[in-house]
Amino acid sequence: MEAGFDWVTPNEKVLISFWAYDRAAAQGVDIMDNRAKDIACYHPGYSFVEKLQTIATKFRRETETGNTDVNFMPQYYDVYSLLGREDVLSFIGTPEYIGH
């Protein structure tokens, strides 16, 4: 999930919580609900495409220059994680996916 303070489009509104609140609320503790509500977060399908583009660009540069100090692991992990999301899987192959 990526969030920002600028225009975040396309986006989806999400509820951002944290484990301590979730645990306390599940136990019936009377606490103030201070979760972040309706936060515009960049659609994960578009993040997926951008991660793939980053991997391809880094690989091309490494191949062209012979410089092997490029770290692909963050992008690989992000792609792996995004492939676990149903919304990303259903985004793949759509006209929006291809256009991005």
C-alpha positions in Angstrom: 0.0 0.0 0.0 1.3 3.4 -0.9 -0.2 6.6 0.4 0.7 10.2 -0.2 -0.2 13.8 0.3 -0.4 14.7 -3.4 -3.0 13.5 -5.9 -3.0 9.7 -5.6 -4.8 8.4 -8.6 -6.1 5.9 -9.3 -6.8 5.2 -5.7 -9.0 3.2 -3.3 -10.2 4.4 0.1 -8.9 2.2 2.9 -9.1 2.1 6.7 -5.7 2.1 8.3 -5.6 0.4 11.6 -2.9 -1.1 13.8 -2.6 -4.3 15.8 -2.9 -2.7 19.2 -6.3 -1.1 18.4 -7.6 -4.2 16.7 -6.6 -6.4 19.6 -8.1 -4.1 22.2 -11.4 -3.6 20.2 -11.7 -7.3 19.8 -11.4 -7.8 23.5 -14.2 -5.2 24.1 -12.0 -2.5 25.6 -13.6 0.9 25.6 -11.1 2.9 23.6 -11.2 5.9 21.3 -11.3 4.9 17.6 -8.3 6.7 16.3 -7.9 4.7 13.1 -7.2 6.6 9.9 -10.4 6.3 7.8 -10.9 6.7 4.1 -7.3 7.3 3.2 -6.7 7.5 -0.5 -4.1 4.9 -1.3 -2.6 4.2 -4.7 -4.3 1.2 -6.4 -2.0 -1.8 -5.8 -2.4 -3.0 -9.4 -0.6 0.2 -10.6 2.1 -0.3 -7.9 2.6 -3.8 -9.3 3.2 -2.6 -12.8 5.6 0.0 -11.6 7.6 -2.6 -9.6 7.9 -4.7 -12.7 9.1 -1.7 -14.7 11.7 -1.0 -12.0 13.0 -4.5 -12.1 13.2 -4.5 -15.9 15.0 -1.1 -15.9 17.5 -2.2 -13.2 18.2 -5.4 -15.0 18.7 -3.6 -18.4 21.1 -1.2 -16.8 23.0 -4.1 -15.1 23.2 -5.9 -18.4 24.4 -2.8 -20.3 27.0 -1.7 -17.7 28.1 -5.0 -16.1 27.6 -3.3 -12.7 26.1 -5.9 -10.4 25.7 -3.7 -7.3 22.0 -3.2 -8.0 19.7 -4.6 -5.3 16.6 -6.2 -6.7 15.3 -7.7 -3.5 12.9 -5.0 -2.4 11.2 -5.0 -5.8 11.1 -8.8 -5.9 9.5 -8.9 -2.4 7.0 -6.3 -3.3 6.0 -8.1 -6.5 5.7 -11.4 -4.6 3.5 -9.7 -2.0 1.3 -8.0 -4.5 0.7 -11.3 -6.4 -1.0 -12.5 -3.2 -3.7 -9.9 -3.6 -6.9 -10.8 -5.5 -7.3 -7.2 -6.7 -3.9 -7.3 -8.3 -4.5 -10.6 -9.9 -7.7 -9.5 -11.4 -6.1 -6.2 -12.6 -3.4 -8.1 -14.6 -4.3 -8.1 -18.3 -7.0 -5.4 -18.1 -6.8 -2.5 -20.5 -5.7 -0.3 -17.5 -2.9 -2.7 -16.8 -1.7 -2.8 -20.4 -2.0 1.0 -20.7 0.0 1.7 -17.6 
